[in-house]
Amino acid sequence: MKVSLPKPNRTFGLADVLGLVGLVGLLVARYIPVARLIPFWGCALRETTGWPCLGCGLTRVADRVAHFNLAGAWDANPLGTVAALFFALMVVVMLLHLVFAMPIPQLELSPREWHWVRLGAAVVVLLNYAWVVVKAKFPYLLA
């Protein structure tokens, strides 16, 4: 792994895009009740089969994180909560970068390191999905 720090700049990059997406997403979640306004909003898989999908709970996560209810967000979908908090962090990084020209560290991973990152991400997604399924279908196991 190689970490480098560029010179201070205000060049719009990936971190700024993620910050902008996070800002818009959290503002929408905070001020627009999407799930109430759109009649077909919801999980088609869960409505049809009763089983949650990989993304079940993400609307609730965004709404709860935007309202600073982190415990409720974690209860809806733990990995979604981590992702929402990451986007909130990227909003702060974007503002510091664009306003104060704060340099954003550049991270380079070797192919082997990328392999382990992808494998770890797959394991985390599967564990999160297992938790969401157990919570939805077998809540008595969590009591």
VOVOLUM-63439 format. One record per residue (C-alpha): residue in one letter; x, y, z; chain. Coordinates in pm, 1 decimal. Example, Ala and Ser with C-alpha at 12.3 -4.5 7.8 and 13.67 -1.06 7.14 Angstrom:
% residues 2
ATOM; A; 1230.0; -450.0; 780.0; A;
ATOM; S; 1367.0; -106.0; 714.0; A;
% end
This chain:
% residues 143
ATOM; M; 0.0; 0.0; 0.0; A;
ATOM; K; 128.2; 342.6; -94.7; A;
ATOM; V; -13.6; 666.4; 45.0; A;
ATOM; S; 81.1; 1000.7; -105.1; A;
ATOM; L; -25.7; 1353.6; -21.1; A;
ATOM; P; -61.1; 1592.3; -317.2; A;
ATOM; K; -3.8; 1965.3; -298.4; A;
ATOM; P; -297.4; 2172.4; -168.5; A;
ATOM; N; -551.4; 2215.6; -447.8; A;
ATOM; R; -917.7; 2265.1; -526.9; A;
ATOM; T; -935.0; 2018.2; -815.3; A;
ATOM; F; -1274.4; 1848.2; -825.0; A;
ATOM; G; -1216.7; 1472.7; -791.3; A;
ATOM; L; -1369.4; 1146.7; -672.4; A;
ATOM; A; -1383.8; 1251.6; -306.4; A;
ATOM; D; -1573.7; 1564.8; -406.2; A;
ATOM; V; -1818.0; 1364.6; -618.7; A;
ATOM; L; -1883.3; 1129.1; -326.2; A;
ATOM; G; -1929.6; 1429.9; -98.5; A;
ATOM; L; -2174.4; 1592.0; -337.6; A;
ATOM; V; -2371.5; 1267.8; -372.9; A;
ATOM; G; -2372.9; 1233.5; 5.5; A;
ATOM; L; -2487.3; 1591.5; 55.7; A;
ATOM; V; -2774.0; 1562.0; -192.3; A;
ATOM; G; -2875.4; 1218.7; -63.1; A;
ATOM; L; -2876.5; 1318.9; 302.7; A;
ATOM; L; -3061.8; 1644.5; 228.5; A;
ATOM; V; -3327.8; 1453.3; 34.4; A;
ATOM; A; -3353.8; 1198.4; 315.4; A;
ATOM; R; -3382.2; 1479.3; 570.4; A;
ATOM; Y; -3641.1; 1697.7; 400.8; A;
ATOM; I; -3832.8; 1486.0; 145.0; A;
ATOM; P; -4035.9; 1184.7; 265.7; A;
ATOM; V; -3967.3; 978.8; -47.5; A;
ATOM; A; -4126.8; 658.6; 85.4; A;
ATOM; R; -4452.7; 843.0; 157.0; A;
ATOM; L; -4463.0; 1047.5; -164.4; A;
ATOM; I; -4396.5; 772.2; -417.7; A;
ATOM; P; -4677.3; 512.4; -407.1; A;
ATOM; F; -4473.8; 224.4; -551.4; A;
ATOM; W; -4174.5; 282.0; -320.2; A;
ATOM; G; -4070.5; -32.4; -139.9; A;
ATOM; C; -3902.2; -366.5; -184.7; A;
ATOM; A; -4072.4; -571.4; -455.7; A;
ATOM; L; -3890.7; -887.3; -346.5; A;
ATOM; R; -4003.9; -848.8; 13.7; A;
ATOM; E; -4360.1; -765.8; -88.5; A;
ATOM; T; -4374.4; -1068.6; -320.0; A;
ATOM; T; -4185.1; -1334.2; -126.5; A;
ATOM; G; -4157.0; -1200.1; 226.1; A;
ATOM; W; -3776.5; -1223.3; 206.7; A;
ATOM; P; -3568.9; -903.9; 221.9; A;
ATOM; C; -3331.9; -802.6; -55.6; A;
ATOM; L; -2971.6; -687.0; -11.9; A;
ATOM; G; -3083.8; -324.7; 1.6; A;
ATOM; C; -3377.0; -363.2; 239.4; A;
ATOM; G; -3369.9; -90.7; 499.9; A;
ATOM; L; -3155.2; 157.9; 306.7; A;
ATOM; T; -3432.6; 419.5; 279.6; A;
ATOM; R; -3484.6; 396.3; 654.9; A;
ATOM; V; -3107.5; 416.8; 706.8; A;
ATOM; A; -3078.5; 736.9; 502.0; A;
ATOM; D; -3377.4; 892.3; 679.2; A;
ATOM; R; -3252.0; 797.4; 1024.9; A;
ATOM; V; -2891.7; 905.3; 964.6; A;
ATOM; A; -3018.2; 1237.9; 826.8; A;
ATOM; H; -3216.8; 1279.2; 1150.3; A;
ATOM; F; -2915.5; 1171.5; 1364.6; A;
ATOM; N; -3088.2; 849.7; 1480.0; A;
ATOM; L; -2783.2; 625.4; 1445.8; A;
ATOM; A; -2919.8; 342.9; 1662.8; A;
ATOM; G; -3233.5; 322.8; 1448.9; A;
ATOM; A; -3025.9; 333.2; 1132.0; A;
ATOM; W; -2803.2; 52.3; 1258.8; A;
ATOM; D; -3113.6; -150.2; 1342.3; A;
ATOM; A; -3246.1; -108.2; 986.2; A;
ATOM; N; -2925.3; -209.4; 806.1; A;
ATOM; P; -2578.0; -201.6; 966.8; A;
ATOM; L; -2376.0; -187.6; 644.8; A;
ATOM; G; -2607.3; 80.8; 507.1; A;
ATOM; T; -2541.9; 284.1; 820.5; A;
ATOM; V; -2166.6; 256.6; 768.2; A;
ATOM; A; -2212.4; 364.5; 405.2; A;
ATOM; A; -2433.7; 661.4; 502.0; A;
ATOM; L; -2180.6; 774.0; 762.6; A;
ATOM; F; -1905.2; 739.6; 502.2; A;
ATOM; F; -2100.9; 968.6; 267.7; A;
ATOM; A; -2149.6; 1217.1; 554.4; A;
ATOM; L; -1773.2; 1208.8; 616.7; A;
ATOM; M; -1713.3; 1270.4; 247.0; A;
ATOM; V; -1934.3; 1581.8; 267.1; A;
ATOM; V; -1698.6; 1719.7; 533.2; A;
ATOM; V; -1390.7; 1620.7; 328.9; A;
ATOM; M; -1539.4; 1782.5; 16.7; A;
ATOM; L; -1605.3; 2108.6; 200.3; A;
ATOM; L; -1256.3; 2116.3; 353.8; A;
ATOM; H; -1101.7; 2035.6; 16.3; A;
ATOM; L; -1294.8; 2287.4; -191.3; A;
ATOM; V; -1305.8; 2570.4; 63.6; A;
ATOM; F; -962.2; 2541.6; 227.5; A;
ATOM; A; -771.8; 2354.9; -49.6; A;
ATOM; M; -703.1; 2068.2; 189.6; A;
ATOM; P; -506.3; 1796.4; 8.8; A;
ATOM; I; -677.0; 1457.2; -4.6; A;
ATOM; P; -443.3; 1161.9; 52.7; A;
ATOM; Q; -407.0; 931.8; -249.2; A;
ATOM; L; -410.0; 559.8; -172.4; A;
ATOM; E; -265.4; 302.2; -411.7; A;
ATOM; L; -316.1; -69.2; -352.5; A;
ATOM; S; -132.1; -355.3; -517.0; A;
ATOM; P; -332.4; -619.3; -709.9; A;
ATOM; R; -294.1; -856.0; -413.3; A;
ATOM; E; -426.4; -592.8; -173.1; A;
ATOM; W; -720.1; -522.3; -404.9; A;
ATOM; H; -795.9; -895.8; -406.4; A;
ATOM; W; -822.4; -896.7; -26.3; A;
ATOM; V; -1031.1; -577.9; -26.7; A;
ATOM; R; -1279.9; -733.8; -271.7; A;
ATOM; L; -1291.2; -1059.6; -75.1; A;
ATOM; G; -1343.3; -871.9; 252.5; A;
ATOM; A; -1617.7; -660.0; 98.5; A;
ATOM; A; -1798.4; -971.6; -26.4; A;
ATOM; V; -1779.6; -1130.4; 319.6; A;
ATOM; V; -1908.9; -813.6; 487.2; A;
ATOM; V; -2200.0; -786.7; 239.9; A;
ATOM; L; -2295.1; -1150.7; 298.6; A;
ATOM; L; -2277.4; -1111.6; 677.7; A;
ATOM; N; -2489.0; -797.5; 659.2; A;
ATOM; Y; -2746.4; -971.9; 438.9; A;
ATOM; A; -2756.9; -1267.2; 678.7; A;
ATOM; W; -2826.3; -1025.9; 963.3; A;
ATOM; V; -3103.8; -849.6; 764.0; A;
ATOM; V; -3265.0; -1186.0; 679.6; A;
ATOM; V; -3248.9; -1308.7; 1039.5; A;
ATOM; K; -3393.7; -979.9; 1163.7; A;
ATOM; A; -3679.3; -990.8; 911.0; A;
ATOM; K; -3766.5; -1361.6; 910.5; A;
ATOM; F; -3640.4; -1494.5; 1245.6; A;
ATOM; P; -3643.0; -1200.4; 1490.7; A;
ATOM; Y; -3679.4; -1436.5; 1788.4; A;
ATOM; L; -3318.8; -1547.7; 1728.1; A;
ATOM; L; -3196.9; -1196.7; 1811.2; A;
ATOM; A; -3386.5; -1167.2; 2140.9; A;
% end
